[in-house]
Amino acid sequence: MRSRNVYILFILVSAISVFSQPAKYTQIEDADEHFKHTNYLMAIPIYKSELKKDPDNNKIKYKLGICYLNTKINRDESVTYLEAASKDPKIEDEKWIYLGMAYHLGNRIEDAILAFEKFKSLKPKRATEAERYIMQCDNALKFMRKPSKVTFQNLGKDINSSEPDYYPFIDQDETFLMYTSRRKDNFGGKKVEMDGYRSSDIYQSNMVDGNWAPAKNAGHGINGNLDEQVVSIRGDGMQIVVYEDHIDKFGNLYVASRRDLNSEFGKPKILDPVINENIESSGCFNEDESIIFFARREDLTEPSDLYMCRKLPNSKWAIPVKLPDVINSPYNEDLPFLSSDGQTLYFASDGHNTMGGFDLFKTTWNQKENTFSHPENLGYPINSTDDDRSICVTRDNKYAYVSSFRPNGFGDLDIYRAKLLETEPVSIVYTGNVFMGDTIPANQPKNFIVTVIVTNLKTNYEYTYVPHSKTGRYIMALPAGNYRLTAHSKGYAKYSEDFEVSDMGKVSIERSKNLLLKKNSKK
């Protein structure tokens, strides 16, 4: 999130001036003050109120367009206001690059390119900036023409809120989830930060019967009144890496542990000074914790790069080494995630061949030779024209947990489970017996004449199964989904049951389900 690295110095320098505004400020001056300090959320309602009084004021429309561009409230509004401002020759030429960005985020790629070209013609000294945006548009067109076979499942209201929810991480068995949220009921949520959002806390959830239980705050052991963010998790779910963004000490990585799966995480302990040397924003360990990959920037004016640090035989950490230029671009790299195979390194970058903002990439790490393959963009729709910052992939590489701003979400960033359909879907095998009348074997008929129909409630696709005519034994294989099972047999009441087949969590490929058909009641 922006508060981690962009606003840190600004918070230290400007906090007093923002929250101690002179009482004589007019409404528009108040909005301009929020706008100046990039608090777009607070500026929007004031500007809208002022625009009602002066509907033809294109300066207000211009600033409203920029405000909506930098929030996730309603991106379409950004286009509306900036298009209006672009028709006013008195508005600065910067309007064209903002309009291009708004088109880009709205996937109006061709319109975005025209706007960036217009800006380049008016501001030739900034041609390099415009050309980079145009290159991102070209990348977006390329990836969107050949989308990956990926579907997204919003984790729902038990996990997501109307505020930003992001950086999801799961354990290796997909039974435990941790993520970061900036909701108003956080421990420090009563105060609004410089960017208009609440401070962040870490949340957690457990898998229960194939679904994520309602999330709860990870507790005072980890969370305080300022910003805490989870940036990786150990495979067994017993340890996490935490980024803390505090006014008195910022840009450091910590480790928090717990005794068992039912206990809370303890107070985070700061990592070795050789790792926390400058401004470190994220990091992850390999399986035996002998290596850590992390993101570092030398100072607030420099982009962040990925580093690797090895633990020495004496248990001390060696001097960190910056990853080669094939990984680190002239721009920002962040949020490394090393998959369970120990050689696939995922990370976010706003360089390389990004579609716009941060994209997610992966590279193959040859541990023996300590080399990295050329980063591969994960493509559309895992990546979008917006920022895509973190990914956590399941052990079997069939699913990924991401945070994204997508249509029909709960508001701002939501947590999603992405199904990578290029792999075969998991089928769950159900075995069991049909019992007729009661469950006493001696009372069962000599011949079972039963039809079992299972209907997918979303697609209406029907699966038909016929139990063994002598034993009533049946076997059925179903992919993940919500189903209605009905069983029919002459002389017996119709059996009906709705159930869910989940492939989330530690999946048991074979499950047991018995069916009892009751005799028709005598009239």
N, C-alpha and C positions, 0 to 999 in steps of 0.2 A: 504494500500500500504506500501511497505517496508520503505519508507522515514519517515513514521509516528513514528515508534518505534525503528527500528533497527539502523538507521543512525543518530539519533539526536545528541548523544554525539560525534559521529565521525565527524559530521559537525562542531561542535564547536572547536574541537581539530585540525582537519586536513585540513580545507578549504584552508588555506593559502598555505600549502605545495603542494596541488594538482594543484592549479591554478597559482602557481608561480614556475613552473618547470624550471630547468636550461636550458639555450639555447643550451648547448652542448649535450643534450640527443640525442642518436641515435633513429631511428624509433622503434626498438625492445624495447629499454629501455622506450620509451614513452608509448608503449603498455603495458609493464610490470607495469608501474606506474599506468595506468588506471586500470589494472587487480588487482593490490594490493589494490586499493581503491574501488573495486567492481563496477567500471564504465565499465561494460562489453559492453555497446552499443558503446562506443568510442574505446574500445580495438579491437573489431572485425575487422573493415576494415583495421587496421594497421597490425594485425596478418595475415590476408588473403593476403595482399600485400607482406609481408615478406615470406609467404609460397610459393608464386609463384617463388620467387628467390631461395628457398631451399625446393623443394617439398617433400623431404624425412625427413624433420625435425619433428620428433614425439613429441618433446617438445612443438612446436608451435601447432601441432594438438591437443595435450592434453589440452592446455590452450584455444584453440578455442572451443573445446568440452564443457569445463566448462562455457565459455562465452555464448554459445547458450543454454546451460542448464538453465542458470539464466535469460534468456530473452525469449520473445515470438515471436521472428523473424521467426525462422525455427527450430523447435525442432528436426526434422529428421537429421539436420546437426550435432546436438550434438551426436547422436548415431554414425554417420559416422566417426567423428573425434575421439571419445573415443574408438570405436572398433579398429581403427588403432593404437591408443596409447597403448591399452591393450596388443598388440602383442609384444611390446618392453619391454624386461625385465629391461631396464635401467630406465623406468618411474616408479615413486613411486607407492607403493601398493594402495594408495588412489584412483588410477584410477578405481578400481573395484567398489568402492562404488558410484563414479560418473557415471560409466556406468550403474550400477543398477538403479540409479535415472533416467537416461535418458530412459532406457527401461520402467521403471515404468510409466513415463509421456507419453510415446508412447503406453501405454496399452499392452506392450509385457511383461505381468506379469510373466510368467514362466521363461523367460530369465532374468528378474530382480532378481528373487529369486536365480537363479544360480550364478549371479554376486555377490549378497550379501553374499551367502554362501562361495564363493571364498574369499571375503574380510575377513569374519569371520575366515576362516582357516589360513589366512596369518597374521591377527591381532587379536589374541585371547583376548588381553586385551581390545579390543573394540567390543567384542561379543555382549554386551547389545545394542549398537547402531545398529549393523547389524540386530539383532533379532527384533528390533522395526520396521525397514523397512520391514522385512519379514512378520511381523504381519500385517502391512498395505497392503502388497501384498495379503495376505490371505483374508483380509476383502474385498479388491477390487474384487477378484475372486468370493467371495460369493455374493456381491451385483450385480455384472455384470451378473451373471447367472440368476438372478431374477430381471430384470429391472422394474422400475415403469412405468406406462402408462402416460408418460409425453411427450409433444411436445414443441418445442421452436420456437418462432417468433422473429427474429432479428428486432429491431425497426427501422432499416434502416439508410440511410445517413443523414436524417434530425436530427437524435439523435446521432448517432455514428460517430467517426472519425477514422483516422489511428493511433491515440494515445490512451492511456488507458482511457476508460470511465467506471465508476464503481460506486458502492453504490447508486443504484436507489431507490427512495422512492416516493410513490404516496399518495394522499389524500384518504379519505374513499369512495368518489364517483368515483375515477379513472378519474378525470378530470384535475389533475395537477401533473406534474412530476418534481422532482428535482434529480440531480445526480452530480457526481464529474468528472472532466476531466483534463488531463494533456496535453492539446494541445498547439501548438506554438503561437496561437493568444490570449492566456490568458493574463491577465494584467501583470503578471510576466513571461510570456512565452518566452521572448527574451533570458533569461539566462537559461543555462542548470545546473541542480543540480548535486549533487555528484554521483547519480546513473545513470546519463546520460539522465534523463527525465526532462521535464519542471515542473515548480511549478504548483500546482493544483488550479483550480477555480471551483466554483459551477455554474451549468447551470440549466435552467428551460424550461419547455414546457407546453402548454395547449392542451387539447383535442378539436379538431375542426372537426365536422362531422364524428366522429368515428375514427379519425387518430390523431397522435401526430404532432402538428405543428413544423416547424423548431425550434430547440432549440436556446436559446439566453443566453448570459452571465447574471447571476443574478444581476450584477451591482456592482458599487463601494461601495454601502452600506455594502455589505458582503465581496466582493473580494478585496484583495490588491495585493501587489507584491510578497508575499510569499505564503504559503500553507493554503488553506481553504478547508474543506471537510464537506459535509452534512452527518450526521450520523443517523438522524431520522426526521420525520415530524409529526406534529399534524394532527388529523383526518380531521379538517376543512381546512387544508392547510394554516393556518394563522401564524404558528410558526414552526421553525425548530431548531434542535440542531446542532451546528457547532463545529467541531474540528479545532483548529488553531495550526499550526506547525511553529512557528516563532523562529528565532535564539535567540532573547533576552528573549523569554518566550514561553516554549513549554509544551505540555502535559496538556492542559486545555480545558474544555468544555464551550461553550457559547450558548446563546439563541438569535435568531434573529426573529423579528416579523414584521408584516405589517398591515396597516389600513384596507385594503380590498383586494379582489382578483385581482384588476387591478393595485395595487401600488407595488413598489419595497420594498424589505425587508430593514429594517433599520440596522444600525451598530450593530453587535452582542454584547450582554452584558454578561460578565463573570458570571458563576454560583457561588453559595455560596462557600466560602473557605473550608467549611467542605466537600464539594464534590470534589473540585479541590485541594486536599491535597498533592497528589503525582504526578504520571503521568497517566492521564485519557485520553483514546483514543476514547471512544464512549459512547453513552447513549440514553435512551428513557424514556419518561414519560408514566404513565397510563392515562386514559381518563380525569380524573379531576385534573391531575397534582399534586396529593397528594403523589405520589411515583415515584421515578426514579430508573431505573436499569442502571448501568454503568460498564464499564471495567476500571480496575486500575492495575498498576504495582507499586511495592514499589520503585524500581529503575530500571535502564536499564539492569541490569544483571538478574532480576527476571522475570518469566512469568507473564502474565496478568491474573487476576481473575475477576469474576463478583460480583458486590456488589448491595445492595438495600438500599435505603435511604428514610425515611418517613418524610413528613412535619408535624410538630407539630401543635396543636391548635392555638398557637401564631404566626403561619406562618413561624417560623424558622425551619430549617432542623435539624433532629436528627443525631446522630452519625451513619455513614454508617455501614452496617453489611455485611460481606462477605457471599455469598450464600454457602450452605453446600457442602460437598465433593462429593455428588452425582452429582453436577453440575460442580464444579471446579476440574479439573484434575491436575496432576503435571505439565501439559503443559499450553498452552495459550487458554484462552476463551475471546471472543471479540464480538462486534457488536450485542448487544441484541435487539430484536424486539418483542414487546408485541402486540399480535393480538387484533382485536376489541372486541373479547369475554372477554378480560381482564384476561384470565387464560392460554392461550397458549403462552409460551415464546420461541421464536426462538433465536438461537445464533450460532456463529462459534467457532470451537475448533480444535486444531491440536492434541488433546488427544482423550480419549475414543476409540471407534472403528472406527477411521477414515480410509478412503480409501487411504489417502496420502495427506500431507499438511493439510490445513484447510478444514473441512467438515462442513455442516450445520446440526444442530440438533434442536429438539423441546422437550419441557418438559411441563407438565401440573402443573400449580401453584394452589394449594388449598389455597385461601386467608384466609379462616377462621382458618385453622390450620397452615398456613404459611409453607407448605411442598411442595416439588417438586418431580414429578415422575422421574424415571430413564430416562435419555435423549435417544431419539430415533433418530438414523441416518436417514436422509431423503432419503437415498439410491441413487442409480444410475438410471437415468442420471442427477438428480438435483445436486448430488455430482459427482466429477470426481477424477482422480488421481492427479489433480492439485489443487491449492488453490481455495476454494469456500468460500467467506468471508461474503456476505451479502444477505439478503432476505427480501422482503416486500410482504406480502400476502394480497390479496383483501378481502373485508369484507365478501364475500360469500365463501371464501376459495377455489374458483375455479381456481384462477390464482395467479401467483407469479412473481414478478420482481426480476431478478438476474443479476449479471454481470459475464461473463464467457468468456474464450478463447476457441472458437469452430471453427471447419473447416468452410471455406467460409465466415469468418467474415470480418470486415473492417480493421483489424489490431489490435493486442494486445487485451485488454479486451473490450468487447462490452456489451451493455445493451440488455437484452432479456426479453420477456414476456413468461413465461412458463405456458402452459395449462395443468391442472391436470385432465387428462382424466378419472380418476377413478370416477369423478362426471359426471352426465349427462350434455351434452352440452346444452347451452341455445338456444332455438328456438325463433326466432322473428316472431310474427304474423302480417302479412300485410292484411289489409282489404281495399276494395275500390270498385269502379264501373267501368265497361267497358262502354264507350260512343261510339256510332256508328255514324259517320258522323260529329256531333257537340255535344255540351254539353247541349243543350236545352232539357229538359225532354220530352216535347210534341212531339219532332221530333224523339224520339227513337223508334225502331221497337217493334212490339208486342212480337216477339220471338228473343232471343239472341242465336245464334248458333256460339259460339266462343270457341276456344281451346287455352289455355295459357300453354306454356311450358317454364320451368325455368331450365337452364342447369348450373351445377357447372363447371366453366371454368378450374378448376384444376383436378377434378376427372371425368368430363364428365357425371356425374350422372344427370339424368333428373327427374324433378318433373312436373307432369301434373295436371292442374287445369281446371275445367269447371265452368264458371260463371252461376249463376241462370238464367234459360231460360226466366223468365218473367221480372226480374229486372236488370240483368247484374251485380248483386252483387257477389263478390268472396271473399274467405278467403284463404290465403296460409301461411304455417309455414315453415321457413327456418332457418337452423343453420348458424353460421358465415361462410362467404366465399365470393368469387367473382362470380357473376352470369351474364348470358345473358337471358333476358326474351323476348320471341317472342309470338305474338298473331295472330291467323289466323281466318279469316271468309270470306266466299264466297262473292265476290263483293266488298271487302275492301282490301286496300293495307296492306301488311304485316307490323306489328308493331314490332320493335326491340329496345331493350334498355339494356345496360350494367350497372350494379349497384353492390354495395358492401353492404353486411350485416355485420355490425360490432357489436361485443359484448364487445367492449372496452368502457370505460367511464361509465357514468350514463345511463344504458341501459333502453330504453323504450321498454317494451315487446310487445306493440301493436303500429303499425305505419300505416299510411294511404298512399295509392298509387292508383291514378286513371289512367286509360288507355284510350286514344282516338284513335280509328281506323278511318282513312280517307277513303272515297270512292275512288275506282279505277278511275283514270282519263280517260275520254272518248277519244277514238282514232279518 
